[in-house]
């Protein structure tokens, strides 16, 4: 798959992920939030929980899980740490989540995937 097609697929998966999160009571604060050292696909809030969400669109759930390696999670963690002051409120629980988008299946939301 070329870069342009991958970019289009990624944006579509992020849009689907945003709708999924909204349907589950989350408010989307930002998409593709970039800072030096990393990027977060979605920044979302539900109550006192602030989540930095990495979206993975793959052909299977196994492939999505495999693509979420320590290197990528570390980049998301760096970006989340730098973005947190922008979105965080006193008393918030902050976490890094993942959302797997696989064609023909409901998105799968994994909570608190980074313990670094």
RACOR-V856102 format. One record per residue. RES is the residue in one small letter. SS is DSSP state (H for helix, E for strand, - for the rest). NEAR is the number of other ideal C-beta (glycine too) atoms within 10 Angstrom. Layout:
# RACOR-V856102
res: [RES,RES]
ss: [SS,SS]
near: [NEAR,NEAR]
This chain:
# RACOR-V856102
res: [x,x,x,x,x,x,x,x,x,x,x,x,x,x,x,x,x,x,x,x,x,x,x,x,x,x,x,x,x,x,x,x,x,x,x,x,x,x,x,x,x,x,x,x,x,x,x,x,x,x,x,x,x,x,x,x,x,x,x,x,x,x,x,x,x,x,x,x,x,x,x,x,x,x,x,x,x,x,x,x,x,x,x,x,x,x,x,x,x,x,x,x,x,x,x,x,x,x,x,x,x,x,x,x,x,x,x,x,x,x,x,x,x,x,x,x]
ss: [-,-,H,H,H,H,H,H,H,H,H,H,H,H,H,H,H,H,H,H,H,H,H,-,-,-,E,E,E,E,E,E,E,E,E,-,-,E,E,E,E,E,E,E,E,E,-,-,E,E,E,E,E,E,E,E,E,E,-,-,H,H,H,H,H,H,H,-,-,H,H,H,H,H,H,H,H,H,H,H,H,H,H,H,H,H,H,-,-,-,-,-,E,E,E,E,E,E,E,E,E,E,-,-,-,-,-,E,E,E,-,-,-,-,-,-]
near: [8,7,7,8,9,11,11,12,15,16,15,12,22,20,13,15,27,19,12,17,23,12,9,11,10,21,11,16,16,15,17,13,19,12,14,7,12,19,14,27,23,22,22,25,18,12,10,11,15,20,24,26,27,26,26,23,22,18,9,12,14,11,13,22,16,11,14,18,9,10,7,14,18,14,15,22,21,17,23,25,16,16,22,14,7,11,19,13,8,5,6,14,11,16,16,22,21,24,27,25,23,18,10,4,10,9,19,15,16,16,12,13,17,17,8,9]
